[in-house]
Amino acid sequence: QYAHMSKDLYASQPIFKAALDQCFEFLTPILSRDPKSVLFPEAGEPAYIDETCFTQPLLFSVEYALAQLWLSFGVKPTMILGHSVGEYVAACVAGVFSLEDGLKLICERARLMTALPGKGAMMAVYASVQKVTEQLEPFKNKLSVAAYNGPESVVVSGFSDALDEFQTQLKTQGIESKVLVVSCGFHSPQMDPMLDEFEQFLTGLTLNKPQIPIEPNLKGEPVS
């Protein structure tokens, strides 16, 4: 995520703008700041988009608007999938829940993650999956693999102190790594305390059988 992401599309593509504006409309009463000003801040304003409570709903919104744009170009998917926030966008685009419910869900997810105890972090490690897995063995309950980005690119996530120790261990073996700009250790044991409350929130949503969309859905209702 970064400030002004998708700004050119917002200015030049009416379908993208309409979808993103709809997301802004649903998010405005939920978020503590105007979502449009967080995504497209004035010069000199803080990077609020790096805060989890804004990062996740705005990533969701941009991804949702991108999907509507592709559909407007005539692209007809046979499968819709995503990673992390993208999984929720994929479900929304496939009509599992409405756009409004999807945004409520992602905002609640972000709220619960922000409230988690302990400081978390994530790091890209430039080594094979096997090597990273072996190196993680002493950190079983504190760190885990969050994403497999490629044969020599793995994301590790968990508690900050353990990740610092893990990075030091990697350096001694000449393995490169890069700490990511995040506020939590997503996809790691740090998330476990929020699961029960998140599941309870999910029970209040109407979930539908996924369908393949064939045209833009600017009403935000589940696909029929």
Secondary structure, 3 states (H helix, E strand, C coil): CCCCCCHHHHHHCHHHHHHHHHHHHHHCCCCCCCHHHHHCCCCCCCCHHHCHHHHHHHHHHHHHHHHHHHHHCCCCCCCCCCCCHHHHHHHHHCCCCCHHHHHHHHHHHHHHHHCCCCCEEEEEECCCHHHHHHHHHHHCCCEEEEEEEECCEEEEEEEHHHHHHHHHHHHHCCCCEEECCCCCCCCCHHHHHHHHHHHHHHCCCCCCCCCCCCCCCCCCCCCC
